[in-house]
Amino acid sequence: MNQSESEISKNIKELYQKGLEAFKKENFGYAVELFEQVLLYKPDHIKARHYLRLSERARLKKNPSSSVASFFQKLSSSLITAKTQLSGSKGKAEETIKQYEKALRVNPNNEKALQNLASCLISSDMIEAAIETLEEIRDVNPNNAAALRKLGNLYLKKENYLEAQKCFERILQFKPHDLDAERGLKNLAALGTIKRGGWENETTFREKILDKTQAERLEKEKRTVKTEDDINFLIEQTKKQIASLGENISNLKKLAELQIKAELFHEALKTYQKLKEKKPHSSQIEEKILKLKLKLIDRKIKSSEASDEKKEKEEISELQKQKNELRLESLKQEVSRFPNDLNLRYEYGKTLYASSQIEAAISQLQLAVNEPTKRTSSLNLLGLAFKQKAMLDLALTQFKKAYESLSRGGKRATTDKEIIYNLAQTYEEMGKKQLAIEEYKKIYESDINYKDVAKKIEEAYQKKNQSKS
């Protein structure tokens, strides 16, 4: 290596380290500049590209633009992308990459720019950098079929068969007849067969043993239903891969998912926390961490429930509180990621109501009523929420709508008795005793044991008889 190359290598290392320090201190603007300089020297520097994108997103999150400024930033990013796409074939790949990076600096979530950048990196044979870029797209939009196809094919090329399979299977979840995804899975199946057979071309015992282990791993990964032994075997194999190849994102994800299947929740949590260090702003990883914490709390509650000791009961109460807080945080993140999922809105609203966050619950449930399968339950909960705020006329309206929804055969988690009882209680609190009794009677006729309905009806008849005498 000559002196100039040595100096360049040293510069890259120093710039990267300074970038990491700036990132850790949340000086994201400076971090962006430093990581961009690294990529000028070395466009295939995977970690620099990864932290560049994290810094861009973190900077945007820390200093959000106004809605007008945000619109023009996205427009600017799109124009740069379109211009680069039109002229990209005429220029050098290096310049084209710089232009897409410029577009991403303005809007790091520009899917078109990320996709075009990935294609440019692939054509420049920077496969690892392309994989990292396509992973970024998956974080921005898990349903981007074009990006998932490319990512699946690259993982296939790199012989990371499990990740390739996940990409193709994910496409088929929302595009059941996607021919490219089906072809990708067929290619995986064929490759698995090739890897399992044909030892006649091998020359050493060691090579045969390695091939046998790989074939066994592929066979177990391919199975839809995996036994406990299969999962434990794959965990050990993945740990060996990590030991030899290092803690890359792909292998850590694979290990964490296997640990969850084995119900090794503590170990899975540790693995996801390592992933969080590598991708600190990934909402998907944060969501997994929250869900694992919930599983661990559930396990603790279950083991403590058998005890009658006061200390254990207090611990359960504290654990339940932690669980509710984590559940709320998890739902908040999911709703943020999938704002159009009204089923999630309902679950979030229900959990907010249970946590006595009434106004926040109302705002979620008012959206959830537009989901046909949750309409009745949402209206009933809205009624209870307005009742909590002593807005009895509004509560009554919601319970009546919920009852109408039931009569139309709407799907719901609530029962007619529950809604009628809530309606009757509201009439009672409004001082409309006779209307309340008429509603209670509807329940009494079919279920005399429902809550305190029998007592209310009997008291009403006693008063009626006394007034006659």
Buried (B, 14 or more C-beta within 10 A) or exposed (E): EEEEEEEEEEBBEEBBEBBBEBBEEEBBEBBBBBBBBBBBBBBBBBBBBBBBBBBBBBBBEEEEEEEEEEEEBBEBBBEBBBEBBEEBEEEEBEEBBBBBBBBBBBBBBBBBBBBBBBBBBBEBEBBBBBBBBBBBBBBBEBEBBBBBBBBBBBBBEBEBBBBBBBBBBBBBEEBEEBEBBBEBBEBBEEBBBEBBEEEEEBEEEEEEEEBBEBBBBBBBBBEEEBEEEBBBBBBEBBEEBBEEEEBBBBBBBBBBBBBBBBEBBEBBBBBBEBBBEBBBBBEBBBBBBBBBBBBBBEBBBEEBEEEEEEEBEEBBEEBEEBBBEBBBBBBBBBBEEEEEBBEBBBBBBBBBBEBEBBEBBBBBBBBBBEBEBBBBBBBBBBBBBBBBEEBBEBBBBBBBBBBEBBEEEBEBBBBBBBBBBBBBBBBBBBEBEEBBBEBBBBBBEEEEEBBEBBEBBEEBEEEEEEEEE
